Amino acid sequence: MEQLIDLDLLVKQMALAFGAAMVIGNGYAIIQHRRGITPKGERGEFRAVRAYWLFTVGLLISAWGAASLLS
């Protein structure tokens, strides 16, 4: 009997999507900070190390997901 949902493919796609979301979100925050734009109604400081760290982790996760999909 054929499976309705290929769970292996789903895990690979989720890894790619999660990593891409981390790259896009943190990349956007870094770009906005460089432009001097802050979110309305938000207080606090921009944590550059944290943003770059999560950006890098997102790149690794998305690369892993993409490589898994291609293999």
JOCOR-V438248 format. One record per backbone hydrogen bond with DSSP energy under -1.0 kcal/mol. NH is the residue of the N-H (numbers start at 0). CO is the residue of the C=O. E is the energy in kcal/mol with one decimal. If there is no record, write none. Layout:
nh:NH co:CO e:E
nh:NH co:CO e:E
This chain:
nh:6 co:4 e:-1.1
nh:9 co:5 e:-2.1
nh:10 co:6 e:-2.2
nh:11 co:7 e:-1.8
nh:12 co:8 e:-2.3
nh:13 co:9 e:-2.3
nh:14 co:10 e:-2.2
nh:15 co:11 e:-2.0
nh:16 co:12 e:-2.6
nh:17 co:13 e:-2.8
nh:18 co:14 e:-2.4
nh:19 co:15 e:-2.4
nh:20 co:16 e:-2.2
nh:21 co:17 e:-1.8
nh:22 co:18 e:-2.2
nh:23 co:19 e:-2.8
nh:24 co:20 e:-2.6
nh:25 co:21 e:-2.1
nh:26 co:22 e:-2.2
nh:27 co:23 e:-2.3
nh:28 co:24 e:-1.9
nh:29 co:25 e:-2.4
nh:30 co:26 e:-2.4
nh:31 co:27 e:-2.6
nh:32 co:28 e:-2.0
nh:33 co:29 e:-2.2
nh:34 co:30 e:-1.7
nh:36 co:31 e:-2.5
nh:41 co:38 e:-1.4
nh:47 co:45 e:-1.1
nh:50 co:46 e:-2.3
nh:51 co:47 e:-2.8
nh:52 co:48 e:-2.3
nh:53 co:49 e:-2.6
nh:54 co:50 e:-2.1
nh:55 co:51 e:-2.3
nh:56 co:52 e:-2.5
nh:57 co:53 e:-2.4
nh:58 co:54 e:-2.0
nh:59 co:55 e:-2.2
nh:60 co:56 e:-2.6
nh:61 co:57 e:-2.6
nh:62 co:58 e:-2.3
nh:63 co:59 e:-2.3
nh:64 co:60 e:-2.5
nh:65 co:61 e:-2.6
nh:66 co:62 e:-2.7
nh:67 co:63 e:-2.2
nh:68 co:64 e:-1.8
nh:69 co:65 e:-1.7
nh:70 co:66 e:-1.2
